[in-house]
Amino acid sequence: MYRDHVDEEPVLIELTPDQAFVLSDWLYEVMMESGKLDAIVPDRAVWSGIYAISGTLEKKLAGIFAPDYEERLAAARGRLTEAMGGGEQ
């Protein structure tokens, strides 16, 4: 395993639930639905981190399996957009 060869502690990233939810949706779209990951991130070494983040989000976010997923996602996007000063998405 990669971590067996590195002498450093893992890096922890903190996200709000809304940030995690929206990021999870975006990662799923880019990685699984659109097939655009190659174009967006041509360096496959970067994919390791992307897959680790995506996998962690899938394990932690129960809302991604909720029947009202789209409504929750829209609400989270709205709150984040507002917090960033509104404007176009």
PyMOL commands that set and color helices and strands:
alter all, ss='L'
color gray80, all
select helices_A, chain A and resi 2-5+17-33+37-40+44-60+62-65+69-83
alter helices_A, ss='H'
color red, helices_A
deselect
rebuild
show_as cartoon
